[in-house]
Amino acid sequence: MELVKCQKNVCKHLGYDFVEIYPPRLLFKEGYIYPAYQDKYGSWLATDEEGQSHVVSETINNPEEDPWFRLHFKKV
């Protein structure tokens, strides 16, 4: 398990990023720290404000190798 700090608010999107839920549902809040862990396939997941798990990186070794992760999170 790793701790990750949210660098930028992450809202829930349906399917492609251009289809947004209205009003937007905030999953991860900027400045907050979340526990992240690997699933059995090697993807990194973090638990959101409502206790639901979401993939935050699909890299196996280090989540910071994933560009999306680096944009939204950093390891603490």
PEFEN-V402143 format. One record per residue. N is the residue number from 1. RES is the residue in one letter. PHI is phi in whole degrees, 0 to 359 (none if undefined). D_LAST is the distance of its C-alpha to the last C-alpha in Angstrom with 1 decimal. Layout:
n:N res:RES phi:PHI d_last:D_LAST
n:N res:RES phi:PHI d_last:D_LAST
//
This chain:
n:1 res:M phi:none d_last:11.4
n:2 res:E phi:232 d_last:7.7
n:3 res:L phi:259 d_last:5.5
n:4 res:V phi:234 d_last:5.4
n:5 res:K phi:255 d_last:6.3
n:6 res:C phi:284 d_last:9.9
n:7 res:Q phi:268 d_last:11.4
n:8 res:K phi:207 d_last:14.9
n:9 res:N phi:309 d_last:16.9
n:10 res:V phi:241 d_last:17.8
n:11 res:C phi:255 d_last:21.4
n:12 res:K phi:284 d_last:23.4
n:13 res:H phi:236 d_last:25.9
n:14 res:L phi:263 d_last:28.9
n:15 res:G phi:63 d_last:29.5
n:16 res:Y phi:284 d_last:29.2
n:17 res:D phi:300 d_last:27.1
n:18 res:F phi:280 d_last:30.3
n:19 res:V phi:258 d_last:31.3
n:20 res:E phi:252 d_last:29.4
n:21 res:I phi:288 d_last:29.9
n:22 res:Y phi:240 d_last:31.6
n:23 res:P phi:290 d_last:30.4
n:24 res:P phi:303 d_last:26.9
n:25 res:R phi:260 d_last:24.8
n:26 res:L phi:282 d_last:21.2
n:27 res:L phi:267 d_last:18.8
n:28 res:F phi:231 d_last:15.4
n:29 res:K phi:263 d_last:15.3
n:30 res:E phi:304 d_last:13.8
n:31 res:G phi:90 d_last:11.4
n:32 res:Y phi:274 d_last:10.9
n:33 res:I phi:251 d_last:8.1
n:34 res:Y phi:231 d_last:9.6
n:35 res:P phi:282 d_last:10.0
n:36 res:A phi:236 d_last:10.8
n:37 res:Y phi:214 d_last:13.4
n:38 res:Q phi:266 d_last:16.1
n:39 res:D phi:273 d_last:19.7
n:40 res:K phi:292 d_last:22.8
n:41 res:Y phi:263 d_last:23.1
n:42 res:G phi:97 d_last:19.7
n:43 res:S phi:286 d_last:18.3
n:44 res:W phi:265 d_last:14.8
n:45 res:L phi:238 d_last:15.3
n:46 res:A phi:229 d_last:13.6
n:47 res:T phi:266 d_last:15.7
n:48 res:D phi:281 d_last:16.8
n:49 res:E phi:298 d_last:18.3
n:50 res:E phi:258 d_last:21.4
n:51 res:G phi:86 d_last:20.1
n:52 res:Q phi:268 d_last:20.9
n:53 res:S phi:271 d_last:18.9
n:54 res:H phi:222 d_last:18.5
n:55 res:V phi:291 d_last:17.8
n:56 res:V phi:245 d_last:14.8
n:57 res:S phi:199 d_last:15.4
n:58 res:E phi:254 d_last:18.5
n:59 res:T phi:276 d_last:17.6
n:60 res:I phi:279 d_last:18.1
n:61 res:N phi:280 d_last:16.2
n:62 res:N phi:223 d_last:13.0
n:63 res:P phi:300 d_last:12.0
n:64 res:E phi:288 d_last:11.2
n:65 res:E phi:281 d_last:15.0
n:66 res:D phi:272 d_last:16.0
n:67 res:P phi:301 d_last:17.0
n:68 res:W phi:296 d_last:16.8
n:69 res:F phi:300 d_last:13.2
n:70 res:R phi:299 d_last:12.4
n:71 res:L phi:291 d_last:14.7
n:72 res:H phi:252 d_last:13.1
n:73 res:F phi:221 d_last:9.3
n:74 res:K phi:214 d_last:6.4
n:75 res:K phi:288 d_last:3.8
n:76 res:V phi:264 d_last:0.0
//
